[in-house]
Amino acid sequence: LVNFVLRPRRMTCTVSYASEEQAERALLEGGSFQGHQFDISYAENETAPAQKTEEWVDPDVQAELSALQSGWRNEYATGKPLKPTQSGDGAAGGGGSSMLLAPPVAAATASVSVKNPPATRDRSPAQLRDLENVMRRPAHTSEEKFRVLDARDKLLRLNGTQQKLAGATQGHCPDMCPEKERVLREFQRQVAFYELQPGSDELICHERALKQYSRSSADQETPLPHELRNENALHMTMSYLMHEIMDISERQEPQSHLGDWFHFVWDRTRSIRKEITQQELCSLGAVKLVEQCARFHIHCAARLVAADPSVFDSKINAENLTKCLQTLKYMYHDLRLKGVQCPRESEFRGYIVLLNLADANFLWDISQLPTELQSCPEVRQAIQFYLALQDTNFVRFFQLLMDEDTSYLSACILVA
């Protein structure tokens, strides 16, 4: 033995061996001491000396540990093979990091550390067993179901069953909202009004639930494939939003619900855009989804222009619209390189011009487009609006605005 560190608060201890072979032997032959059973696993490169043991350890125990430590170092040379003693095997595990769960009686948890633990250290048997036990438990409540699903995901990550291929993870969740998120939001009472079961104020309707947007963070794990919706599920989600939710603002609903309506649709469309980015989708179907998100923000720019700032923030809406259009520009370019022509590109090129009437640099951007896009009606009409403003010819501007060729969304951009 080279070193022994006792941690009474954690009910663990770490034992260091001179060689990896001795540590592996301790891992195989250890696990019991004076009738007490405990678990052994590799430590995460722990090399803390015994004198750094927790402060409240009995001074007599600390003195004895220090004496033992110096005795080990004097009696054995570092390079000699060491034979693990009974107490060493009983209180420690093989070379790497180990956290042992000892019974509350006198046996402490033990760990063993070596410089180069085997690759299996990331998957301790005790941790795998705990997760498997959680998965076998009956789950009746939403919280219990979440625990089971969370254990399943952790087990998948530990077992490395997720094949790490080059490129982005491709989702295969067929639902509008993954099951794990549905049960999590139900027991945390984070169910939106539009997702509740009829007659209930807390139970989620699994058929109407839509995946919520979550901000990316440094400590966020890479999503598993079953946590990401495939392209068909994304289209189903958008169709549901458009046919069942988006027109609620035009019905005879109380005005107080307008803010909830906007934030719900904005959050769910933002979630769709995030998953398109996560999966690096670039197809006509993905383009159509982003175009629908952009149309929503254009409509809201005019529909909610007079709303209270607590209900609708025009700056944030404009930022999201700009992000949608920027994504579309990249998608149009990438698909054009593949020889794919997007059927609605001319429409959105016109919107981009209308949003930049105060900046003449858009003329250079237009000159870089293919000839058929430069001469399309939408772009030519947008240039007419620009020329009317440049000449301060407001009569001409409003005549163009009232022209039957001016689309509803173009008018929304101009009046917002």
Disulfide bonds with the S-S distance in Angstrom:
none
